Amino acid sequence: MGNPCIICVAITGSLPTKDNNPAVPITVAEQIESTQEAFEAGASIAHCHVRDDEGRPTSDPDRFAALKEGLEKHCPGLIVQLSTGGRSGAGQARGGMLPLAPDMASLSVGSNNFPTRVYENPPDLVDWLASEMVKYGVKPEIEAFDLSHILKAHQMWTAGQITDRPYVQFVMGVKNAMPADREVFDYYIYTVKRLFGEDAPWCAAGIGPNQNVLNDWAISSGGHARTGLEDNVRLDRERLAPSNAALVKRAAELCEKYGRPVATWQQARQILGLRPAA
């Protein structure tokens, strides 16, 4: 068995609530506990959002700092990836946590439609977020909601705005954005390999019922996988997911099915070219 598969767990997001699924971790303490369980189940990256006291999404750097500190204490070696997504803040507030120097942060390099609004990522903000990531030694994960986002990431890389080889995540299944289309998915892989090299690591995330579909496609195609309650609160039509760890375990079962070991945090850091854990 070779080619370890990195499992990323997106623990909370900006939208799911306890009304959707009581297992969604909202407070920092809940997030730390849920992530520790997912880490022990095989996740080596935690993609993190934070909420305010009313459970609303926020970009509050102090809450991110508390979460990062707790994860580093209870999940030693875990790759902490903080979100700069647009549902949690506006303008440069979206990057207010980058001085915390997490291992990684999400970076959306272009705009697209979401279910009820436009997900705006204007060029000047994208350039600023990228420069802050360079400044603080944060590796971006390119969230590609469209083919143009992969091409834009390559343009930024060749211009030196992204210093490490980009790690691209295909996001499929968001209403009004890119659906879960296998031919498009395969072309995304082809494009990443053409632009960034045959050995370039990449990841995929599916939203809602597409989560397990994209996990299967990614793992069977040699990529890495994202799962978690941010993207999908259910195991199937009849059952809610009891935890983030349960979704990680399901992805790990696909790794076993396709003869790929689940990457340890040490292997994940090596694959992504990240600094050793502190």
C-alpha positions as YAML, in Angstrom:
chain: A
units: angstrom
residues:
- id: 1
  name: MET
  ca: [0.00, 0.00, 0.00]
- id: 2
  name: GLY
  ca: [1.34, 3.40, -1.01]
- id: 3
  name: ASN
  ca: [0.31, 6.96, -1.79]
- id: 4
  name: PRO
  ca: [-1.07, 8.03, 1.59]
- id: 5
  name: CYS
  ca: [-4.34, 9.96, 1.52]
- id: 6
  name: ILE
  ca: [-4.69, 13.14, 3.56]
- id: 7
  name: ILE
  ca: [-8.09, 13.49, 5.21]
- id: 8
  name: CYS
  ca: [-9.17, 17.04, 5.99]
- id: 9
  name: VAL
  ca: [-12.04, 17.53, 8.42]
- id: 10
  name: ALA
  ca: [-14.10, 20.71, 8.03]
- id: 11
  name: ILE
  ca: [-15.46, 20.84, 11.54]
- id: 12
  name: THR
  ca: [-18.04, 23.64, 11.69]
- id: 13
  name: GLY
  ca: [-18.29, 26.02, 8.74]
- id: 14
  name: SER
  ca: [-20.46, 29.12, 8.67]
- id: 15
  name: LEU
  ca: [-23.92, 27.70, 8.02]
- id: 16
  name: PRO
  ca: [-24.75, 24.45, 9.91]
- id: 17
  name: THR
  ca: [-26.48, 24.86, 13.26]
- id: 18
  name: LYS
  ca: [-27.46, 22.54, 16.06]
- id: 19
  name: ASP
  ca: [-30.97, 22.65, 14.63]
- id: 20
  name: ASN
  ca: [-29.53, 20.98, 11.53]
- id: 21
  name: ASN
  ca: [-27.55, 18.48, 13.60]
- id: 22
  name: PRO
  ca: [-26.87, 18.63, 17.37]
- id: 23
  name: ALA
  ca: [-23.35, 17.30, 16.72]
- id: 24
  name: VAL
  ca: [-22.23, 20.51, 14.96]
- id: 25
  name: PRO
  ca: [-19.56, 22.00, 17.25]
- id: 26
  name: ILE
  ca: [-20.20, 25.71, 17.82]
- id: 27
  name: THR
  ca: [-18.21, 26.84, 20.86]
- id: 28
  name: VAL
  ca: [-14.43, 26.68, 20.89]
- id: 29
  name: ALA
  ca: [-14.53, 23.94, 23.54]
- id: 30
  name: GLU
  ca: [-16.91, 21.87, 21.40]
- id: 31
  name: GLN
  ca: [-14.73, 22.42, 18.35]
- id: 32
  name: ILE
  ca: [-11.60, 21.24, 20.15]
- id: 33
  name: GLU
  ca: [-13.33, 18.10, 21.44]
- id: 34
  name: SER
  ca: [-14.85, 17.28, 18.05]
- id: 35
  name: THR
  ca: [-11.57, 17.85, 16.25]
- id: 36
  name: GLN
  ca: [-9.64, 15.67, 18.69]
- id: 37
  name: GLU
  ca: [-12.04, 12.80, 17.97]
- id: 38
  name: ALA
  ca: [-11.64, 13.36, 14.23]
- id: 39
  name: PHE
  ca: [-7.85, 13.55, 14.58]
- id: 40
  name: GLU
  ca: [-7.81, 10.25, 16.40]
- id: 41
  name: ALA
  ca: [-9.99, 8.79, 13.62]
- id: 42
  name: GLY
  ca: [-7.46, 9.77, 10.95]
- id: 43
  name: ALA
  ca: [-7.86, 13.43, 10.03]
- id: 44
  name: SER
  ca: [-4.55, 15.25, 9.64]
- id: 45
  name: ILE
  ca: [-5.94, 18.68, 8.63]
- id: 46
  name: ALA
  ca: [-8.65, 20.63, 10.46]
- id: 47
  name: HIS
  ca: [-10.37, 23.33, 8.40]
- id: 48
  name: CYS
  ca: [-11.68, 25.81, 10.94]
- id: 49
  name: HIS
  ca: [-14.31, 28.54, 11.19]
- id: 50
  name: VAL
  ca: [-15.37, 30.21, 14.45]
- id: 51
  name: ARG
  ca: [-18.71, 31.50, 15.74]
- id: 52
  name: ASP
  ca: [-19.68, 34.32, 18.09]
- id: 53
  name: ASP
  ca: [-21.68, 33.96, 21.32]
- id: 54
  name: GLU
  ca: [-24.92, 33.77, 19.32]
- id: 55
  name: GLY
  ca: [-23.53, 31.06, 17.04]
- id: 56
  name: ARG
  ca: [-23.11, 33.38, 14.06]
- id: 57
  name: PRO
  ca: [-20.02, 33.18, 11.84]
- id: 58
  name: THR
  ca: [-17.22, 35.59, 12.65]
- id: 59
  name: SER
  ca: [-13.61, 36.28, 11.72]
- id: 60
  name: ASP
  ca: [-12.71, 37.28, 15.31]
- id: 61
  name: PRO
  ca: [-8.93, 36.71, 15.65]
- id: 62
  name: ASP
  ca: [-9.23, 36.12, 19.39]
- id: 63
  name: ARG
  ca: [-11.61, 33.21, 18.88]
- id: 64
  name: PHE
  ca: [-9.36, 31.79, 16.18]
- id: 65
  name: ALA
  ca: [-6.40, 32.15, 18.56]
- id: 66
  name: ALA
  ca: [-8.20, 30.24, 21.30]
- id: 67
  name: LEU
  ca: [-9.18, 27.48, 18.88]
- id: 68
  name: LYS
  ca: [-5.69, 27.23, 17.41]
- id: 69
  name: GLU
  ca: [-4.13, 27.05, 20.88]
- id: 70
  name: GLY
  ca: [-6.53, 24.30, 21.94]
- id: 71
  name: LEU
  ca: [-6.00, 22.24, 18.82]
- id: 72
  name: GLU
  ca: [-2.23, 22.45, 19.10]
- id: 73
  name: LYS
  ca: [-2.46, 21.32, 22.73]
- id: 74
  name: HIS
  ca: [-4.91, 18.45, 22.28]
- id: 75
  name: CYS
  ca: [-4.04, 17.37, 18.72]
- id: 76
  name: PRO
  ca: [-0.25, 17.65, 18.52]
- id: 77
  name: GLY
  ca: [0.96, 17.60, 14.93]
- id: 78
  name: LEU
  ca: [-2.46, 18.33, 13.43]
- id: 79
  name: ILE
  ca: [-2.34, 20.77, 10.49]
- id: 80
  name: VAL
  ca: [-4.46, 23.76, 11.50]
- id: 81
  name: GLN
  ca: [-6.09, 25.47, 8.53]
- id: 82
  name: LEU
  ca: [-8.06, 28.66, 9.23]
- id: 83
  name: SER
  ca: [-10.78, 29.93, 6.94]
- id: 84
  name: THR
  ca: [-10.65, 33.34, 5.27]
- id: 85
  name: GLY
  ca: [-14.08, 32.70, 3.73]
- id: 86
  name: GLY
  ca: [-16.50, 35.47, 2.92]
- id: 87
  name: ARG
  ca: [-19.44, 34.34, 5.05]
- id: 88
  name: SER
  ca: [-17.53, 35.20, 8.22]
- id: 89
  name: GLY
  ca: [-16.54, 38.78, 7.51]
- id: 90
  name: ALA
  ca: [-15.97, 41.44, 4.91]
- id: 91
  name: GLY
  ca: [-12.88, 42.95, 3.34]
- id: 92
  name: GLN
  ca: [-9.58, 42.64, 5.15]
- id: 93
  name: ALA
  ca: [-11.35, 41.44, 8.30]
- id: 94
  name: ARG
  ca: [-11.43, 38.08, 6.52]
- id: 95
  name: GLY
  ca: [-7.66, 37.83, 6.99]
- id: 96
  name: GLY
  ca: [-7.45, 39.19, 10.52]
- id: 97
  name: MET
  ca: [-6.38, 35.79, 11.86]
- id: 98
  name: LEU
  ca: [-3.41, 35.36, 9.50]
- id: 99
  name: PRO
  ca: [-0.91, 36.99, 11.92]
- id: 100
  name: LEU
  ca: [-1.54, 33.93, 14.11]
- id: 101
  name: ALA
  ca: [0.58, 32.08, 11.50]
- id: 102
  name: PRO
  ca: [-1.48, 28.89, 11.22]
- id: 103
  name: ASP
  ca: [-0.04, 26.09, 9.11]
- id: 104
  name: MET
  ca: [-2.54, 26.81, 6.34]
- id: 105
  name: ALA
  ca: [-5.45, 29.04, 5.40]
- id: 106
  name: SER
  ca: [-8.10, 28.79, 2.73]
- id: 107
  name: LEU
  ca: [-7.81, 31.15, -0.23]
- id: 108
  name: SER
  ca: [-10.58, 31.66, -2.77]
- id: 109
  name: VAL
  ca: [-9.03, 33.42, -5.75]
- id: 110
  name: GLY
  ca: [-12.19, 34.24, -7.70]
- id: 111
  name: SER
  ca: [-15.90, 34.93, -7.33]
- id: 112
  name: ASN
  ca: [-18.84, 32.64, -8.07]
- id: 113
  name: ASN
  ca: [-22.51, 32.15, -7.28]
- id: 114
  name: PHE
  ca: [-23.68, 30.59, -4.02]
- id: 115
  name: PRO
  ca: [-27.24, 29.37, -3.29]
- id: 116
  name: THR
  ca: [-28.64, 32.83, -2.47]
- id: 117
  name: ARG
  ca: [-25.84, 35.30, -3.18]
- id: 118
  name: VAL
  ca: [-22.61, 36.00, -4.99]
- id: 119
  name: TYR
  ca: [-19.47, 34.81, -3.20]
- id: 120
  name: GLU
  ca: [-17.35, 37.88, -3.81]
- id: 121
  name: ASN
  ca: [-13.57, 37.61, -3.94]
- id: 122
  name: PRO
  ca: [-12.44, 40.85, -5.61]
- id: 123
  name: PRO
  ca: [-8.91, 40.85, -7.07]
- id: 124
  name: ASP
  ca: [-7.54, 43.45, -4.65]
- id: 125
  name: LEU
  ca: [-8.69, 41.44, -1.63]
- id: 126
  name: VAL
  ca: [-7.35, 38.19, -3.10]
- id: 127
  name: ASP
  ca: [-3.98, 39.86, -3.67]
- id: 128
  name: TRP
  ca: [-3.93, 41.20, -0.11]
- id: 129
  name: LEU
  ca: [-4.86, 37.87, 1.47]
- id: 130
  name: ALA
  ca: [-2.15, 36.14, -0.57]
- id: 131
  name: SER
  ca: [0.43, 38.73, 0.50]
- id: 132
  name: GLU
  ca: [-0.50, 38.27, 4.16]
- id: 133
  name: MET
  ca: [-0.06, 34.52, 3.79]
- id: 134
  name: VAL
  ca: [3.41, 35.05, 2.33]
- id: 135
  name: LYS
  ca: [4.22, 37.52, 5.10]
- id: 136
  name: TYR
  ca: [3.29, 35.13, 7.91]
- id: 137
  name: GLY
  ca: [4.45, 31.88, 6.31]
- id: 138
  name: VAL
  ca: [0.95, 30.45, 5.84]
- id: 139
  name: LYS
  ca: [0.41, 27.93, 3.05]
- id: 140
  name: PRO
  ca: [-2.78, 28.64, 1.11]
- id: 141
  name: GLU
  ca: [-5.26, 25.98, 0.13]
- id: 142
  name: ILE
  ca: [-6.83, 27.17, -3.12]
- id: 143
  name: GLU
  ca: [-10.58, 26.61, -2.97]
- id: 144
  name: ALA
  ca: [-11.52, 26.09, -6.60]
- id: 145
  name: PHE
  ca: [-15.24, 26.54, -7.23]
- id: 146
  name: ASP
  ca: [-14.56, 26.93, -10.95]
- id: 147
  name: LEU
  ca: [-11.90, 26.02, -13.52]
- id: 148
  name: SER
  ca: [-10.82, 29.66, -13.74]
- id: 149
  name: HIS
  ca: [-9.77, 29.53, -10.09]
- id: 150
  name: ILE
  ca: [-7.18, 26.85, -10.85]
- id: 151
  name: LEU
  ca: [-5.82, 28.94, -13.71]
- id: 152
  name: LYS
  ca: [-5.75, 32.05, -11.50]
- id: 153
  name: ALA
  ca: [-3.81, 30.15, -8.84]
- id: 154
  name: HIS
  ca: [-1.22, 29.22, -11.45]
- id: 155
  name: GLN
  ca: [-0.97, 32.85, -12.57]
- id: 156
  name: MET
  ca: [-0.41, 33.97, -8.97]
- id: 157
  name: TRP
  ca: [2.18, 31.25, -8.42]
- id: 158
  name: THR
  ca: [4.20, 32.20, -11.50]
- id: 159
  name: ALA
  ca: [4.00, 35.86, -10.41]
- id: 160
  name: GLY
  ca: [5.37, 35.00, -6.96]
- id: 161
  name: GLN
  ca: [2.17, 35.93, -5.11]
- id: 162
  name: ILE
  ca: [1.96, 32.32, -3.93]
- id: 163
  name: THR
  ca: [5.42, 31.07, -3.01]
- id: 164
  name: ASP
  ca: [4.79, 27.35, -2.50]
- id: 165
  name: ARG
  ca: [3.33, 25.14, -5.19]
- id: 166
  name: PRO
  ca: [-0.42, 25.64, -4.80]
- id: 167
  name: TYR
  ca: [-2.49, 22.97, -3.08]
- id: 168
  name: VAL
  ca: [-5.81, 23.04, -4.94]
- id: 169
  name: GLN
  ca: [-9.11, 21.78, -3.57]
- id: 170
  name: PHE
  ca: [-11.97, 21.18, -5.99]
- id: 171
  name: VAL
  ca: [-15.31, 22.18, -4.44]
- id: 172
  name: MET
  ca: [-18.32, 20.60, -6.12]
- id: 173
  name: GLY
  ca: [-22.00, 20.45, -5.33]
- id: 174
  name: VAL
  ca: [-22.62, 24.03, -4.14]
- id: 175
  name: LYS
  ca: [-25.98, 25.12, -5.56]
- id: 176
  name: ASN
  ca: [-25.52, 27.57, -8.45]
- id: 177
  name: ALA
  ca: [-21.79, 26.82, -8.63]
- id: 178
  name: MET
  ca: [-20.02, 23.73, -10.06]
- id: 179
  name: PRO
  ca: [-22.08, 20.55, -9.70]
- id: 180
  name: ALA
  ca: [-20.55, 17.14, -9.02]
- id: 181
  name: ASP
  ca: [-19.68, 16.33, -12.62]
- id: 182
  name: ARG
  ca: [-17.22, 13.49, -13.22]
- id: 183
  name: GLU
  ca: [-15.93, 14.76, -16.56]
- id: 184
  name: VAL
  ca: [-15.26, 18.20, -15.09]
- id: 185
  name: PHE
  ca: [-13.61, 16.58, -12.07]
- id: 186
  name: ASP
  ca: [-11.28, 14.59, -14.32]
- id: 187
  name: TYR
  ca: [-10.45, 17.72, -16.29]
- id: 188
  name: TYR
  ca: [-9.63, 19.53, -13.04]
- id: 189
  name: ILE
  ca: [-7.11, 16.78, -12.25]
- id: 190
  name: TYR
  ca: [-5.64, 17.06, -15.75]
- id: 191
  name: THR
  ca: [-5.35, 20.84, -15.38]
- id: 192
  name: VAL
  ca: [-3.63, 20.65, -11.99]
- id: 193
  name: LYS
  ca: [-1.10, 18.14, -13.29]
- id: 194
  name: ARG
  ca: [-0.51, 20.16, -16.46]
- id: 195
  name: LEU
  ca: [0.04, 23.43, -14.59]
- id: 196
  name: PHE
  ca: [1.68, 22.28, -11.36]
- id: 197
  name: GLY
  ca: [3.31, 18.95, -12.21]
- id: 198
  name: GLU
  ca: [2.30, 15.32, -12.36]
- id: 199
  name: ASP
  ca: [3.08, 14.87, -8.67]
- id: 200
  name: ALA
  ca: [1.18, 17.96, -7.49]
- id: 201
  name: PRO
  ca: [-1.08, 17.09, -4.54]
- id: 202
  name: TRP
  ca: [-4.75, 18.07, -4.77]
- id: 203
  name: CYS
  ca: [-7.93, 17.61, -2.78]
- id: 204
  name: ALA
  ca: [-11.68, 17.49, -3.37]
- id: 205
  name: ALA
  ca: [-14.73, 18.40, -1.34]
- id: 206
  name: GLY
  ca: [-18.37, 17.55, -2.07]
- id: 207
  name: ILE
  ca: [-21.26, 19.42, -0.51]
- id: 208
  name: GLY
  ca: [-24.27, 17.68, 1.04]
- id: 209
  name: PRO
  ca: [-24.99, 14.26, -0.49]
- id: 210
  name: ASN
  ca: [-22.07, 14.81, -2.85]
- id: 211
  name: GLN
  ca: [-19.59, 14.47, 0.01]
- id: 212
  name: ASN
  ca: [-19.21, 10.72, -0.17]
- id: 213
  name: VAL
  ca: [-19.25, 10.83, -3.98]
- id: 214
  name: LEU
  ca: [-16.33, 13.28, -4.09]
- id: 215
  name: ASN
  ca: [-14.49, 11.35, -1.37]
- id: 216
  name: ASP
  ca: [-14.77, 8.24, -3.54]
- id: 217
  name: TRP
  ca: [-13.64, 10.04, -6.71]
- id: 218
  name: ALA
  ca: [-10.71, 11.74, -5.01]
- id: 219
  name: ILE
  ca: [-9.41, 8.75, -3.11]
- id: 220
  name: SER
  ca: [-9.72, 6.39, -6.08]
- id: 221
  name: SER
  ca: [-7.97, 8.95, -8.34]
- id: 222
  name: GLY
  ca: [-4.94, 9.49, -6.12]
- id: 223
  name: GLY
  ca: [-6.01, 12.78, -4.53]
- id: 224
  name: HIS
  ca: [-6.82, 13.80, -0.99]
- id: 225
  name: ALA
  ca: [-10.23, 14.11, 0.63]
- id: 226
  name: ARG
  ca: [-12.22, 16.58, 2.71]
- id: 227
  name: THR
  ca: [-15.13, 15.58, 4.89]
- id: 228
  name: GLY
  ca: [-16.86, 16.98, 7.95]
- id: 229
  name: LEU
  ca: [-20.03, 18.57, 9.28]
- id: 230
  name: GLU
  ca: [-19.38, 21.91, 7.55]
- id: 231
  name: ASP
  ca: [-20.16, 20.32, 4.19]
- id: 232
  name: ASN
  ca: [-22.63, 17.60, 5.14]
- id: 233
  name: VAL
  ca: [-24.54, 16.90, 8.35]
- id: 234
  name: ARG
  ca: [-25.86, 13.48, 7.33]
- id: 235
  name: LEU
  ca: [-24.61, 9.93, 6.90]
- id: 236
  name: ASP
  ca: [-27.47, 9.26, 4.52]
- id: 237
  name: ARG
  ca: [-31.01, 10.37, 3.82]
- id: 238
  name: GLU
  ca: [-32.32, 8.79, 7.02]
- id: 239
  name: ARG
  ca: [-29.45, 9.37, 9.48]
- id: 240
  name: LEU
  ca: [-27.65, 12.41, 10.82]
- id: 241
  name: ALA
  ca: [-23.90, 12.07, 11.22]
- id: 242
  name: PRO
  ca: [-23.20, 11.52, 14.92]
- id: 243
  name: SER
  ca: [-19.86, 13.38, 14.79]
- id: 244
  name: ASN
  ca: [-17.09, 14.71, 12.61]
- id: 245
  name: ALA
  ca: [-15.16, 11.58, 13.54]
- id: 246
  name: ALA
  ca: [-17.87, 9.38, 11.99]
- id: 247
  name: LEU
  ca: [-17.45, 11.16, 8.65]
- id: 248
  name: VAL
  ca: [-13.66, 10.82, 8.88]
- id: 249
  name: LYS
  ca: [-14.04, 7.09, 9.56]
- id: 250
  name: ARG
  ca: [-16.22, 6.76, 6.47]
- id: 251
  name: ALA
  ca: [-13.51, 8.42, 4.35]
- id: 252
  name: ALA
  ca: [-10.91, 6.16, 5.94]
- id: 253
  name: GLU
  ca: [-12.98, 3.12, 4.89]
- id: 254
  name: LEU
  ca: [-12.78, 4.36, 1.29]
- id: 255
  name: CYS
  ca: [-9.01, 4.62, 1.65]
- id: 256
  name: GLU
  ca: [-8.94, 0.97, 2.70]
- id: 257
  name: LYS
  ca: [-11.23, 0.05, -0.21]
- id: 258
  name: TYR
  ca: [-8.82, 1.58, -2.70]
- id: 259
  name: GLY
  ca: [-5.63, 0.33, -1.04]
- id: 260
  name: ARG
  ca: [-4.43, 3.70, 0.22]
- id: 261
  name: PRO
  ca: [-3.17, 4.25, 3.76]
- id: 262
  name: VAL
  ca: [-4.60, 7.19, 5.68]
- id: 263
  name: ALA
  ca: [-1.81, 9.78, 5.93]
- id: 264
  name: THR
  ca: [-0.39, 10.44, 9.35]
- id: 265
  name: TRP
  ca: [0.10, 14.07, 10.28]
- id: 266
  name: GLN
  ca: [3.84, 13.60, 9.67]
- id: 267
  name: GLN
  ca: [3.18, 12.30, 6.16]
- id: 268
  name: ALA
  ca: [0.64, 15.05, 5.47]
- id: 269
  name: ARG
  ca: [3.15, 17.73, 6.43]
- id: 270
  name: GLN
  ca: [5.75, 16.15, 4.16]
- id: 271
  name: ILE
  ca: [3.33, 15.84, 1.22]
- id: 272
  name: LEU
  ca: [2.29, 19.49, 1.54]
- id: 273
  name: GLY
  ca: [5.79, 20.82, 2.22]
- id: 274
  name: LEU
  ca: [4.83, 22.23, 5.61]
- id: 275
  name: ARG
  ca: [7.16, 23.08, 8.46]
- id: 276
  name: PRO
  ca: [7.50, 20.48, 11.22]
- id: 277
  name: ALA
  ca: [5.02, 20.74, 14.07]
- id: 278
  name: ALA
  ca: [6.15, 23.02, 16.89]
...
